[in-house]
Amino acid sequence: MKKILPITVILVTLLLLLSTASSQAKIQITFMTPLSGADGAYMDQIIQNFNKENPDVNVVHMVVGSSVEYKQKLSTGLATKSAPQVLLIRKFDLPMYLNQMKGFTAGDFAKYGINIRDVYPNLLEGLVEDNKYYGIPLDVWIFYMAYNKANFKKAGLDPERPPKTRDEFIKALEALKKVTPKGLTPYYENPTWAWIFVHFLWQFGGDLLTPDFKKPAFKDAAIQTLKFLMDLQERGLFPKAAVDPGPPFQSGQTSVLITGIWTINPWLQALGNNFGYAPCPQVGTKKAVFGGSHIIALPEVMVSDPKVYNAAMKWVKYLWDHALDWYAAGQTPSRRSIATSNELKTKLPHIYAVAQQLPYVKTFQFFPYISEVLDEIAVYLEDVLITRKLTPEQAMERAEKSVQRILDDYWSTVR
């Protein structure tokens, strides 16, 4: 006589089989990012929402904050075919890996509902070869001018009209000097911060390298930049020593910083109505502002399986569609349609104000050793701006020779 199983046993068995089949069908995507700061929590929330809404894909967030460690992990992963399927990588870390990333035509992106032509063209420089795009700029971490509105009022300045030109900037600093405690300066920043040096270098019309990456191109503009900063120092408007600018600005003792968008949320919370934010003043001859991007890229070796590729692109499209959630972390849009939108202006007015600089944002040249080039120049900043051991001319002549050696070494290894 056949034994009949109870209906509950049959139902449980069916549910287990369905659950097993579902878990086997789920594709895991590893998403490696450098988001080791507070912005990582925003990305974690976006990932959590995606995983809830897409039961067939599971995105795992791998955070590697250090550029050096990030590149080591990526290099090893590519060599062993164990790299993440999707990357969020700083643009200046990407050049040496570009030929290992999957290329897309504008039509390929369009199939997934991504309009790559909505991205500001200046952000795509270096990412396009033979009409193929090897990455998508998700955002721009741009410089802006942070200022203390209460101090502007004390100094007799209109806090709703921050300086826009070199003359206005210097006049504002002269007025703010009168309300700045002794031992501090109204514009209080570390003089040897390499990124602020590059920001001003670009405004004085220079660049680190020639377009073909064969020779240094910074000397003349760098000398102008250093002389500008030295003039601010002699006027008592800018420090002559290495400093930590954050605490004095947050306490209201100092008044102005030209710094990165990643600071905007903390200072909004700390300073409230006294916190002002505006585009950077133009102190040189060229309208330019320092910026960088996090790039979405897919290692080609990791998405050769069509199922994995489609799962990875589903996640990429989700990031594209939920970019505004990411910009709330303190990033500016990479896309014109968002940067100029009323939605951004309404939801994130501070980001909208800073985003108006995006048409003239400039990023590091797409050269594999651009960080090493900048590090070599930065060695000489202290000799000019702190110790005064060298004149700007002497320092940049020496920096030029050091950078040329880096370039010669690189090109000697390239066929």
C-alpha positions as CSV (number, residue, x, y, z in Angstrom):
1,M,0.0,0.0,0.0
2,K,1.4,3.4,-1.0
3,K,2.0,5.9,1.7
4,I,0.4,9.3,1.1
5,L,2.4,12.3,2.4
6,P,0.5,14.9,4.3
7,I,-0.3,18.1,2.3
8,T,1.8,20.2,4.7
9,V,4.9,18.1,4.0
10,I,4.3,18.4,0.2
11,L,3.9,22.2,0.5
12,V,7.0,22.6,2.7
13,T,9.0,20.5,0.2
14,L,7.8,22.6,-2.7
15,L,8.7,25.8,-0.9
16,L,12.2,24.5,-0.1
17,L,12.7,23.6,-3.7
18,L,11.5,27.0,-4.9
19,S,13.7,28.7,-2.3
20,T,16.7,26.7,-3.4
21,A,16.1,27.4,-7.1
22,S,15.7,31.1,-6.3
23,S,18.9,31.3,-4.4
24,Q,20.7,29.5,-7.2
25,A,19.3,32.0,-9.7
26,K,20.5,35.0,-7.7
27,I,23.7,36.5,-9.1
28,Q,26.1,38.2,-6.8
29,I,27.8,41.4,-7.9
30,T,30.8,42.7,-6.0
31,F,31.0,46.5,-6.1
32,M,34.3,47.9,-5.0
33,T,34.5,51.6,-4.0
34,P,36.8,53.9,-2.1
35,L,34.0,55.2,0.1
36,S,35.5,54.9,3.5
37,G,34.1,58.2,4.8
38,A,30.6,59.2,5.8
39,D,29.5,59.1,2.2
40,G,29.8,55.3,2.4
41,A,26.6,55.1,4.4
42,Y,24.7,56.8,1.7
43,M,25.9,54.2,-0.8
44,D,25.1,51.4,1.6
45,Q,21.5,52.6,1.7
46,I,21.3,52.7,-2.1
47,I,22.7,49.2,-2.3
48,Q,20.2,48.0,0.4
49,N,17.3,49.4,-1.6
50,F,18.5,47.8,-4.8
51,N,18.8,44.4,-3.2
52,K,15.3,44.6,-1.8
53,E,13.9,45.7,-5.2
54,N,15.9,43.1,-7.2
55,P,15.7,39.6,-5.7
56,D,17.6,38.1,-8.6
57,V,20.8,40.2,-7.9
58,N,22.7,40.7,-4.7
59,V,25.2,43.6,-4.6
60,V,28.0,43.4,-2.1
61,H,29.8,46.6,-1.1
62,M,33.6,46.2,-0.9
63,V,35.2,49.4,0.5
64,V,38.9,50.1,0.0
65,G,39.7,53.7,0.9
66,S,43.4,54.0,0.1
67,S,44.2,54.6,-3.6
68,V,47.4,52.5,-3.3
69,E,45.5,49.5,-1.7
70,Y,42.6,49.9,-4.1
71,K,44.9,49.6,-7.1
72,Q,46.8,46.7,-5.6
73,K,43.5,44.8,-5.1
74,L,42.3,45.6,-8.5
75,S,45.6,44.6,-10.2
76,T,45.6,41.3,-8.4
77,G,42.0,40.7,-9.1
78,L,42.4,41.4,-12.8
79,A,45.4,39.1,-13.0
80,T,43.6,36.2,-11.3
81,K,40.2,36.9,-12.8
82,S,38.7,37.5,-9.3
83,A,38.2,41.2,-9.5
84,P,34.9,42.9,-8.6
85,Q,32.3,43.0,-11.4
86,V,31.6,46.7,-11.0
87,L,34.0,49.4,-9.8
88,L,33.5,52.9,-8.5
89,I,37.0,54.2,-9.0
90,R,38.6,57.7,-8.7
91,K,39.2,59.0,-12.2
92,F,42.9,59.6,-11.6
93,D,43.4,55.9,-10.5
94,L,41.8,54.5,-13.8
95,P,44.3,55.3,-16.6
96,M,46.5,52.2,-16.2
97,Y,43.5,49.9,-16.2
98,L,41.5,51.5,-19.0
99,N,42.3,48.9,-21.6
100,Q,41.0,46.2,-19.2
101,M,37.6,47.8,-18.8
102,K,34.6,47.0,-20.9
103,G,34.0,49.5,-23.7
104,F,30.5,50.8,-24.6
105,T,29.2,52.7,-27.5
106,A,26.5,55.4,-26.9
107,G,24.1,52.9,-28.4
108,D,25.1,50.2,-25.9
109,F,24.4,52.5,-23.0
110,A,21.1,53.5,-24.6
111,K,19.9,49.9,-24.5
112,Y,20.0,50.2,-20.8
113,G,18.4,53.6,-20.6
114,I,21.6,55.5,-20.0
115,N,22.2,58.7,-22.0
116,I,26.0,59.1,-21.8
117,R,25.8,62.4,-23.8
118,D,24.0,63.9,-20.8
119,V,27.4,63.8,-18.9
120,Y,29.4,67.0,-19.1
121,P,32.0,66.5,-21.9
122,N,34.9,67.8,-19.8
123,L,34.3,64.9,-17.4
124,L,34.6,62.3,-20.1
125,E,38.1,63.4,-21.2
126,G,40.3,60.3,-21.2
127,L,37.4,57.9,-21.0
128,V,36.6,57.7,-24.7
129,E,38.6,55.9,-27.4
130,D,37.4,55.0,-30.9
131,N,33.8,56.1,-30.0
132,K,33.8,53.7,-27.0
133,Y,33.3,54.8,-23.4
134,Y,35.2,52.9,-20.8
135,G,33.5,54.5,-17.8
136,I,30.6,56.6,-16.6
137,P,31.3,59.6,-14.3
138,L,28.8,59.2,-11.5
139,D,29.6,62.5,-9.8
140,V,32.0,65.4,-9.4
141,W,33.8,66.1,-6.2
142,I,34.3,69.8,-6.9
143,F,35.9,72.7,-5.1
144,Y,33.7,75.6,-3.8
145,M,34.1,78.5,-1.5
146,A,32.9,78.0,2.1
147,Y,32.5,81.1,4.2
148,N,31.2,82.3,7.5
149,K,28.2,84.6,7.0
150,A,28.3,86.0,10.6
151,N,31.9,87.1,10.1
152,F,31.0,88.7,6.8
153,K,28.4,90.8,8.6
154,K,30.9,91.8,11.3
155,A,33.3,92.9,8.7
156,G,30.7,95.0,6.9
157,L,30.4,92.7,4.0
158,D,27.2,91.5,2.4
159,P,27.0,87.7,3.2
160,E,24.7,87.2,0.3
161,R,27.2,88.6,-2.2
162,P,30.4,86.5,-1.8
163,P,33.5,87.5,-3.9
164,K,33.7,86.4,-7.5
165,T,36.9,88.0,-8.8
166,R,40.5,88.3,-7.5
167,D,40.0,92.0,-6.5
168,E,36.8,91.2,-4.7
169,F,38.4,88.2,-3.0
170,I,41.4,90.2,-1.7
171,K,39.2,93.1,-0.6
172,A,36.9,90.7,1.3
173,L,39.9,89.1,3.0
174,E,41.3,92.5,4.0
175,A,37.9,93.4,5.7
176,L,37.7,90.0,7.4
177,K,41.2,90.3,8.7
178,K,39.9,93.0,11.1
179,V,37.6,90.4,12.8
180,T,40.1,87.5,12.8
181,P,41.8,86.6,16.1
182,K,45.6,87.2,16.3
183,G,47.6,84.3,15.0
184,L,45.0,83.3,12.5
185,T,44.2,84.5,9.0
186,P,40.8,85.0,7.3
187,Y,41.6,82.6,4.6
188,Y,43.0,79.7,6.6
189,E,44.3,76.8,4.6
190,N,47.4,74.6,4.6
191,P,49.7,76.4,2.1
192,T,51.3,73.1,0.9
193,W,48.0,71.3,0.1
194,A,48.8,70.1,-3.4
195,W,45.2,70.1,-4.7
196,I,44.6,73.8,-3.9
197,F,47.9,74.5,-5.6
198,V,46.5,72.7,-8.7
199,H,43.2,74.6,-8.5
200,F,45.0,77.9,-8.7
201,L,47.5,76.6,-11.3
202,W,44.5,75.9,-13.6
203,Q,43.1,79.3,-12.9
204,F,46.4,80.9,-14.0
205,G,46.1,79.0,-17.3
206,G,48.6,76.2,-16.6
207,D,48.5,72.4,-16.5
208,L,50.7,69.7,-15.1
209,L,51.8,68.2,-18.4
210,T,51.7,68.9,-22.1
211,P,48.7,67.2,-23.9
212,D,50.9,64.4,-25.2
213,F,52.3,63.8,-21.6
214,K,55.9,64.1,-22.8
215,K,56.9,67.3,-21.0
216,P,56.0,69.4,-17.9
217,A,53.7,72.3,-18.6
218,F,53.3,73.9,-15.2
219,K,56.3,76.2,-14.7
220,D,55.0,79.6,-15.7
221,A,51.5,79.3,-14.2
222,A,53.0,77.7,-11.1
223,I,55.3,80.6,-10.5
224,Q,52.3,83.0,-10.8
225,T,50.3,80.8,-8.4
226,L,53.1,80.8,-5.8
227,K,53.5,84.6,-6.1
228,F,49.8,85.1,-5.6
229,L,49.8,82.9,-2.5
230,M,53.0,84.6,-1.2
231,D,51.3,88.0,-1.6
232,L,48.3,86.8,0.4
233,Q,50.8,85.7,3.1
234,E,52.6,89.0,3.2
235,R,49.2,90.8,3.6
236,G,48.4,88.5,6.6
237,L,45.5,86.9,4.7
238,F,46.9,83.4,4.3
239,P,49.0,81.3,6.8
240,K,52.8,81.0,6.5
241,A,52.8,77.6,8.3
242,A,51.3,74.2,7.8
243,V,47.9,74.3,9.5
244,D,44.7,72.3,10.1
245,P,42.0,74.5,8.7
246,G,38.9,72.6,9.8
247,P,38.6,73.4,13.6
248,P,39.2,77.2,13.3
249,F,36.7,77.5,10.5
250,Q,34.1,75.4,12.3
251,S,34.5,77.4,15.4
252,G,34.0,80.7,13.5
253,Q,37.5,82.0,14.2
254,T,38.4,82.0,10.5
255,S,36.1,83.0,7.6
256,V,37.0,81.5,4.2
257,L,38.0,78.2,2.7
258,I,38.3,77.1,-0.9
259,T,37.8,73.4,-0.5
260,G,36.1,70.2,-1.6
261,I,32.4,69.5,-1.7
262,W,32.8,66.6,0.7
263,T,32.9,69.2,3.5
264,I,29.6,70.8,2.8
265,N,27.3,68.6,4.7
266,P,29.3,68.6,8.0
267,W,29.6,72.4,8.0
268,L,25.9,72.8,7.1
269,Q,25.1,70.9,10.3
270,A,27.8,72.6,12.4
271,L,27.3,76.2,11.4
272,G,23.7,76.3,10.4
273,N,22.5,79.7,9.1
274,N,26.0,81.1,9.5
275,F,27.4,78.8,6.8
276,G,27.8,80.2,3.3
277,Y,28.6,78.3,0.1
278,A,29.4,79.7,-3.3
279,P,31.3,79.0,-6.5
280,C,35.0,79.6,-6.2
281,P,36.2,83.1,-7.0
282,Q,38.3,83.4,-10.2
283,V,41.7,84.7,-9.1
284,G,43.6,84.0,-12.3
285,T,43.2,84.5,-16.0
286,K,41.1,81.4,-16.7
287,K,37.7,80.3,-15.5
288,A,38.5,76.9,-14.0
289,V,37.7,75.0,-10.8
290,F,39.3,71.8,-9.4
291,G,37.2,68.7,-9.6
292,G,37.4,64.9,-9.8
293,S,34.9,62.1,-10.5
294,H,34.1,58.7,-9.2
295,I,33.9,56.5,-12.3
296,I,31.6,53.5,-12.8
297,A,33.6,50.9,-14.8
298,L,33.3,47.1,-15.5
299,P,36.4,44.9,-15.7
300,E,35.8,43.1,-19.0
301,V,37.2,39.8,-17.8
302,M,34.6,39.7,-15.0
303,V,31.5,40.3,-17.1
304,S,32.1,37.9,-20.0
305,D,29.1,35.8,-18.8
306,P,25.9,37.4,-20.3
307,K,24.0,36.7,-17.0
308,V,26.6,38.4,-14.9
309,Y,26.9,41.3,-17.4
310,N,23.2,41.9,-17.4
311,A,23.1,41.8,-13.6
312,A,26.0,44.2,-13.4
313,M,24.3,46.6,-15.8
314,K,21.0,46.4,-13.8
315,W,23.0,47.7,-10.9
316,V,24.7,50.4,-13.0
317,K,21.3,51.6,-14.3
318,Y,20.0,51.7,-10.8
319,L,22.9,54.0,-9.8
320,W,22.2,56.1,-12.8
321,D,18.5,56.4,-11.9
322,H,19.1,57.1,-8.2
323,A,22.0,59.5,-8.6
324,L,20.2,62.2,-6.6
325,D,20.2,59.9,-3.6
326,W,24.0,59.8,-4.0
327,Y,24.4,63.5,-4.4
328,A,22.8,64.0,-1.0
329,A,26.0,62.5,0.4
330,G,27.8,65.7,-0.7
331,Q,28.6,65.2,-4.3
332,T,27.8,67.3,-7.4
333,P,26.1,65.8,-10.5
334,S,28.0,64.7,-13.5
335,R,24.9,65.2,-15.7
336,R,23.6,68.4,-17.1
337,S,19.9,67.4,-16.8
338,I,20.3,67.0,-13.0
339,A,22.8,69.9,-12.3
340,T,20.4,72.4,-13.9
341,S,17.1,70.8,-12.6
342,N,14.6,72.4,-10.3
343,E,14.5,69.1,-8.4
344,L,18.1,69.5,-7.4
345,K,17.6,73.2,-6.6
346,T,14.6,72.3,-4.3
347,K,16.0,69.1,-2.6
348,L,19.7,70.0,-2.4
349,P,20.1,73.8,-2.8
350,H,23.6,73.8,-1.5
351,I,24.7,71.2,-4.1
352,Y,22.8,73.1,-6.8
353,A,24.6,76.4,-6.0
354,V,28.0,74.7,-6.2
355,A,27.0,72.7,-9.3
356,Q,26.8,75.9,-11.4
357,Q,30.6,75.7,-11.8
358,L,30.4,72.3,-13.6
359,P,30.7,73.6,-17.2
360,Y,34.3,74.7,-16.4
361,V,35.4,72.1,-13.9
362,K,38.8,70.6,-14.7
363,T,40.1,67.2,-13.6
364,F,43.6,65.7,-13.6
365,Q,45.0,64.8,-16.9
366,F,44.5,61.1,-17.8
367,F,48.1,60.0,-17.3
368,P,48.9,56.8,-15.3
369,Y,51.5,58.6,-13.1
370,I,49.8,61.9,-12.6
371,S,49.7,61.4,-8.8
372,E,53.4,60.9,-8.8
373,V,53.9,64.0,-10.9
374,L,51.9,66.1,-8.5
375,D,53.8,64.6,-5.5
376,E,57.1,65.6,-7.1
377,I,55.9,69.2,-7.5
378,A,54.5,69.3,-4.0
379,V,57.9,68.6,-2.5
380,Y,58.9,72.1,-3.4
381,L,55.8,74.0,-2.1
382,E,57.2,74.0,1.4
383,D,60.5,75.5,0.3
384,V,58.6,78.5,-1.2
385,L,55.5,79.0,1.0
386,I,56.8,78.0,4.4
387,T,60.6,78.0,4.7
388,R,61.3,80.6,1.9
389,K,64.4,78.6,1.0
390,L,63.7,78.9,-2.7
391,T,62.1,81.5,-4.9
392,P,59.1,80.4,-7.0
393,E,61.4,80.4,-10.1
394,Q,64.0,78.2,-8.4
395,A,61.5,75.8,-7.0
396,M,59.6,75.2,-10.2
397,E,62.8,74.8,-12.2
398,R,63.8,72.0,-9.9
399,A,60.3,70.5,-10.0
400,E,60.3,70.6,-13.7
401,K,63.5,68.5,-13.9
402,S,62.2,66.0,-11.4
403,V,58.9,65.6,-13.3
404,Q,60.8,65.2,-16.6
405,R,62.6,62.2,-15.1
406,I,59.3,60.6,-14.2
407,L,58.0,61.1,-17.8
408,D,61.2,59.9,-19.4
409,D,61.1,56.7,-17.2
410,Y,57.5,56.1,-18.2
411,W,58.0,56.6,-21.9
412,S,61.1,54.4,-21.9
413,T,58.9,51.5,-20.9
414,V,56.1,52.2,-23.4
415,R,56.3,50.7,-26.9
